[in-house]
Amino acid sequence: MTDLNIYKKLFGNRDEGIIIFDKNFKITYHNKNFNKILIYPERTLFHDLKDIFSEKNISKIKNKSSLFKKHSS
């Protein structure tokens, strides 16, 4: 089972909008409720956070996400 299939199984039917992205803000997964929250058709596919959120919000995401934190060795 691929990671994407695991995400779909875990998050596909959640009531919350869920989005998974990488360090380059490329979206690897989002569930249908994410679309519903943003008022987009269920089949709309998003590929990049920068297409959805403003630069100000991207900065907030970057500051709060552990994905961008420097880890000491």
Secondary structure, 3 states (H helix, E strand, C coil): CCHHHHHHHHHCCCCCCCEEECCCCEEEEECHHHHHHCCCCCCCCCCEHHHCCCHHHHHHHHHHCHHHCCCCC
